[in-house]
Amino acid sequence: MSSITIFGAGNIGSAVAGIAVKSGAYVQVIDRNADKAAAAADGATGAKFGEASVSGDIVVLALPFSAYEEVLVSYADQIAGKTVVDVSNPIDFTTFDLALPEGARSAAEYLAGKLPQSKVVKAFNTTFASTLATGVNDGAPTVVQLASDDEDAKNDVKAFIEAAGLRTVDAGALKRARYLEGYGALQIILGVTEQTPWTGGFKVVR
């Protein structure tokens, strides 16, 4: 049984926690609000940011990109060597353009540079929280797109997602996170402008 630590108990963090619990994994949720962390998903263990130790072999950063630096300051040593899942869409919400540190090509690649011993996987950023929580998008299983340079890490993330009844598609190497982040930004823009619903999103038709 895999063990998964999720940073963040917001809509995405709670949805991913529910997927992880459904997959049969041991799930730890870390948040500044310990009560909120404990309530993220039935069957998950809640813990307070800055006090808890990371227990998962897979670590999901279900946080805004701007919050990553604080996680790195507090937990970089503990997540070194682990599979780290980047969920972020690094958007400037005043312009809806991608907003990255100078020289960075994607949030995932920036994170990989900060965590050279870890295996970074981009996932969950092209799906809205509602379709992750229900596992269904327009009558079909919700599809999560994945990108990573480490095939074993990618397969470990794929395994717990699919064990919960969702589907995945492999976007390839971590450099493809640039495309996924652009796609995630586009979906958010379409949602904000009410051209698409927050209960919908990317769907694979077979």
C-alpha positions as CSV (number, residue, x, y, z in Angstrom):
1,M,0.0,0.0,0.0
2,S,1.4,3.4,-1.0
3,S,1.6,6.3,1.4
4,I,0.7,9.8,0.2
5,T,1.3,13.2,1.9
6,I,-0.7,16.1,0.6
7,F,0.2,19.7,1.4
8,G,-3.0,21.8,1.3
9,A,-6.6,21.1,2.4
10,G,-8.3,23.4,-0.1
11,N,-10.6,22.2,-2.9
12,I,-7.8,20.5,-4.9
13,G,-6.0,19.1,-1.9
14,S,-9.2,17.7,-0.5
15,A,-10.2,16.2,-3.9
16,V,-6.7,14.5,-4.3
17,A,-6.9,13.3,-0.7
18,G,-10.2,11.6,-1.5
19,I,-8.7,10.0,-4.6
20,A,-5.8,8.8,-2.6
21,V,-8.0,7.3,0.2
22,K,-10.2,5.6,-2.4
23,S,-7.1,4.1,-4.0
24,G,-6.3,2.3,-0.7
25,A,-3.3,4.5,0.2
26,Y,-2.4,5.7,3.6
27,V,-3.1,9.5,3.4
28,Q,-1.6,12.4,5.4
29,V,-2.9,15.9,4.8
30,I,-0.8,18.8,6.1
31,D,-2.2,22.3,6.3
32,R,-1.8,25.4,8.5
33,N,-5.2,24.6,9.9
34,A,-5.0,21.1,11.5
35,D,-8.8,20.8,11.8
36,K,-9.2,21.6,8.1
37,A,-6.5,19.1,7.3
38,A,-8.2,16.4,9.3
39,A,-11.5,17.1,7.5
40,A,-10.1,17.0,4.0
41,A,-11.2,13.4,3.3
42,D,-12.7,10.6,5.3
43,G,-9.9,8.2,6.2
44,A,-7.0,10.8,5.9
45,T,-4.9,11.9,8.8
46,G,-4.6,15.6,9.4
47,A,-1.5,17.4,10.6
48,K,-0.3,21.0,11.1
49,F,2.1,22.7,8.8
50,G,5.5,23.3,10.4
51,E,4.9,20.7,13.2
52,A,4.2,17.5,11.3
53,S,6.8,15.3,9.7
54,V,6.2,14.0,6.1
55,S,5.2,10.4,6.1
56,G,4.3,9.8,2.5
57,D,6.5,8.3,-0.2
58,I,4.5,10.4,-2.7
59,V,4.2,14.1,-1.8
60,V,1.5,16.2,-3.5
61,L,1.8,20.0,-3.4
62,A,-1.8,21.0,-3.7
63,L,-1.0,24.7,-3.1
64,P,-0.7,27.9,-5.2
65,F,2.7,28.1,-6.8
66,S,3.5,31.2,-4.7
67,A,3.3,29.0,-1.6
68,Y,5.9,26.5,-2.7
69,E,8.9,28.4,-1.4
70,E,7.7,28.2,2.2
71,V,7.3,24.4,1.8
72,L,10.8,24.1,0.4
73,V,12.2,26.1,3.3
74,S,10.4,24.0,5.9
75,Y,10.4,20.6,4.3
76,A,13.0,20.3,1.5
77,D,15.1,17.8,3.5
78,Q,12.1,15.6,4.3
79,I,10.9,15.4,0.7
80,A,14.3,14.9,-0.9
81,G,14.3,11.6,-2.8
82,K,10.5,11.3,-2.8
83,T,8.1,11.5,-5.7
84,V,6.8,15.1,-5.6
85,V,3.6,16.0,-7.5
86,D,3.3,19.6,-8.8
87,V,-0.4,20.6,-9.1
88,S,0.0,24.3,-9.6
89,N,-1.0,26.6,-12.4
90,P,1.3,29.6,-12.0
91,I,-1.0,32.4,-13.1
92,D,-1.1,36.1,-12.5
93,F,-4.8,36.5,-11.7
94,T,-4.7,40.2,-12.7
95,T,-3.7,39.4,-16.3
96,F,-4.3,35.6,-16.5
97,D,-0.9,35.2,-18.0
98,L,1.5,32.6,-16.7
99,A,3.7,34.0,-14.0
100,L,7.0,32.3,-13.3
101,P,10.4,33.2,-11.8
102,E,12.8,34.7,-14.3
103,G,14.3,31.9,-16.5
104,A,11.8,29.2,-15.5
105,R,10.0,27.5,-18.3
106,S,7.3,25.8,-16.1
107,A,6.5,25.5,-12.4
108,A,7.3,21.8,-12.5
109,E,10.8,22.4,-14.0
110,Y,11.4,25.1,-11.5
111,L,10.5,22.8,-8.7
112,A,12.7,20.0,-10.1
113,G,15.6,22.4,-10.0
114,K,14.9,23.2,-6.4
115,L,14.6,19.5,-5.5
116,P,17.4,17.8,-7.5
117,Q,17.1,14.6,-5.4
118,S,13.4,14.2,-5.9
119,K,11.3,12.9,-8.7
120,V,8.9,15.6,-9.9
121,V,5.6,14.7,-11.6
122,K,3.2,17.2,-13.1
123,A,-0.4,16.2,-12.5
124,F,-3.9,17.4,-11.6
125,N,-3.5,20.9,-12.9
126,T,-5.7,20.4,-16.0
127,T,-8.7,19.1,-14.0
128,F,-11.0,21.2,-11.9
129,A,-11.6,20.2,-8.3
130,S,-15.2,19.2,-8.8
131,T,-14.3,16.6,-11.5
132,L,-11.5,15.3,-9.3
133,A,-13.8,15.0,-6.3
134,T,-16.5,13.2,-8.2
135,G,-14.2,11.2,-10.5
136,V,-16.6,11.9,-13.3
137,N,-16.6,14.5,-16.2
138,D,-19.6,14.6,-18.5
139,G,-20.5,11.0,-17.8
140,A,-17.0,9.6,-18.2
141,P,-14.1,9.0,-15.7
142,T,-12.1,12.2,-15.0
143,V,-8.8,12.3,-16.9
144,V,-5.6,13.4,-15.3
145,Q,-2.7,14.3,-17.5
146,L,0.9,13.4,-16.3
147,A,4.4,14.5,-17.2
148,S,7.7,13.5,-15.7
149,D,11.3,12.6,-16.5
150,D,11.0,9.6,-14.1
151,E,8.9,6.8,-15.5
152,D,8.7,4.9,-12.2
153,A,7.5,8.0,-10.4
154,K,5.0,8.7,-13.1
155,N,3.7,5.2,-12.9
156,D,3.4,5.4,-9.1
157,V,1.2,8.5,-9.5
158,K,-0.8,6.9,-12.3
159,A,-1.4,3.8,-10.2
160,F,-3.1,5.5,-7.3
161,I,-5.2,7.7,-9.6
162,E,-6.4,4.8,-11.7
163,A,-7.0,2.6,-8.6
164,A,-9.5,5.2,-7.6
165,G,-11.4,4.8,-10.9
166,L,-10.1,7.9,-12.8
167,R,-8.1,7.7,-16.0
168,T,-4.7,9.2,-17.0
169,V,-2.9,10.2,-20.1
170,D,0.9,10.4,-20.4
171,A,2.0,13.8,-21.8
172,G,5.7,12.7,-21.7
173,A,8.8,14.3,-20.2
174,L,8.6,17.0,-17.6
175,K,9.3,19.7,-20.2
176,R,5.7,19.0,-21.4
177,A,4.6,20.6,-18.1
178,R,4.9,23.9,-20.1
179,Y,2.0,22.8,-22.3
180,L,0.0,21.4,-19.4
181,E,0.3,24.7,-17.5
182,G,-0.7,26.6,-20.5
183,Y,-3.7,24.3,-20.9
184,G,-4.6,24.7,-17.2
185,A,-4.4,28.5,-17.5
186,L,-6.7,28.4,-20.6
187,Q,-9.3,26.3,-18.7
188,I,-9.2,28.7,-15.8
189,I,-9.7,31.7,-18.2
190,L,-12.6,30.0,-19.9
191,G,-14.1,29.2,-16.5
192,V,-13.7,32.8,-15.2
193,T,-15.3,34.2,-18.4
194,E,-18.2,31.7,-18.0
195,Q,-17.6,30.1,-21.4
196,T,-17.1,26.7,-19.7
197,P,-18.5,25.4,-16.4
198,W,-16.3,24.7,-13.4
199,T,-17.9,21.2,-13.3
200,G,-16.5,20.3,-16.7
201,G,-13.1,20.2,-18.4
202,F,-10.8,18.1,-20.5
203,K,-12.2,14.8,-21.6
204,V,-10.8,11.9,-23.6
205,V,-13.3,10.5,-26.1
206,R,-12.6,7.0,-27.3
